[in-house]
Amino acid sequence: MDNESARLTQLTKSAVWAAKIGPETLAQVLGKLPKFNDEKLIVGLNNADDAAVYKLNEKQYIIQTMDFFTPIVDDPYDFRQIAASNALSDVYAMGGESLLALNIVCFPKKLNLKYLEEIFC
């Protein structure tokens, strides 16, 4: 499949939140994880939030989040902007500032890698 004929939205069966399992289903699995008891963990699994908050010292906290976002648009640049904004909003909602970011990607082998370059770069 080349870049001219590829449509990101046709490569997924469900889009964005519809592609994710519900909070009740997720809670069934996460509830079986061992409890992490640390007084420095301010927001963790018990809070059912989109990000975790860990106290480093009296003035600094680290906010950690990860998200998986399926395409809702076909243009790689627009998709990149939407996905980044979605991920950053979790940090901003906690009152944080973004200092670094990680990417997670699932990409079909049949699609030209130039498309992935356009999404990331």
C-alpha positions in Angstrom: 0.0 0.0 0.0 1.5 3.3 -0.9 1.2 6.7 0.8 -1.1 8.1 -1.9 -3.8 5.4 -1.4 -3.4 4.8 2.3 -6.1 6.0 4.7 -5.2 5.8 8.3 -8.8 5.6 9.4 -9.4 2.5 7.3 -6.6 0.6 9.1 -8.4 0.3 12.4 -11.6 -1.4 13.3 -12.5 1.0 16.0 -11.5 4.6 16.6 -10.0 6.3 19.7 -12.0 5.5 22.8 -14.2 3.0 21.1 -11.1 0.8 20.6 -10.4 0.7 24.3 -11.9 -1.6 26.9 -14.2 -0.1 29.4 -13.2 1.0 32.9 -15.2 -1.9 34.5 -13.3 -4.5 32.5 -10.0 -2.9 33.1 -10.7 -2.7 36.9 -11.3 -6.5 37.0 -7.7 -7.0 35.8 -6.0 -4.2 37.6 -7.7 -5.2 40.8 -5.6 -8.4 40.8 -2.3 -6.6 40.7 -0.3 -6.4 43.9 -0.9 -3.2 45.8 1.9 -0.7 45.6 2.1 1.1 49.0 4.3 4.1 49.0 3.5 7.4 50.7 5.2 9.2 47.8 2.7 7.8 45.3 0.1 10.6 45.3 -2.1 9.3 42.4 -1.9 5.6 41.5 -4.2 2.7 40.5 -6.6 3.5 43.4 -7.5 6.8 41.8 -8.5 5.5 38.4 -6.9 8.5 36.7 -5.2 9.0 33.4 -1.8 9.7 35.0 0.2 8.7 38.0 1.8 11.3 40.3 4.8 10.4 42.4 6.4 12.8 44.9 10.2 13.2 44.3 10.8 15.7 47.1 9.0 18.6 48.8 8.9 20.7 45.6 9.0 18.2 42.8 6.6 15.6 41.5 6.7 13.4 38.4 3.6 12.8 36.4 3.7 9.7 34.2 1.1 8.8 31.6 0.9 6.6 28.5 -1.8 6.4 26.0 -2.6 4.5 22.8 -4.5 6.5 20.3 -6.0 5.1 17.0 -6.3 7.3 14.0 -9.4 9.6 13.6 -8.0 11.4 10.6 -6.2 10.3 7.5 -3.5 13.0 7.3 -0.3 11.8 9.2 0.5 15.4 10.3 -3.0 16.0 11.7 -3.0 12.6 13.4 0.4 13.4 15.0 -0.9 16.8 16.3 -4.1 15.2 17.7 -2.4 12.3 19.4 0.3 14.5 21.0 -2.4 16.9 22.3 -4.4 14.1 23.7 -1.3 12.7 25.6 -0.2 16.1 26.8 -3.6 16.9 28.1 -3.3 14.2 30.7 -0.2 15.9 32.1 -1.7 19.4 31.9 -4.9 18.2 33.7 -2.7 17.2 36.7 -1.1 20.7 36.7 2.1 19.4 35.2 4.6 20.6 32.6 5.8 18.3 29.8 9.6 17.7 29.9 9.9 14.6 27.8 7.7 12.1 25.9 7.7 8.5 24.9 6.0 7.0 21.8 4.3 3.6 21.5 3.4 2.4 18.0 1.6 -0.4 16.3 2.0 -0.2 12.6 0.8 -2.5 9.8 3.5 -4.1 7.8 1.6 -3.5 4.6 1.8 0.2 4.9 4.8 2.1 3.5 7.2 3.2 6.3 7.2 6.8 4.9 3.7 7.1 6.5 5.1 6.3 9.9 7.9 8.8 9.3 5.3 11.5 8.6 3.5 10.6 11.8 6.6 10.8 14.0 8.7 13.4 12.3 
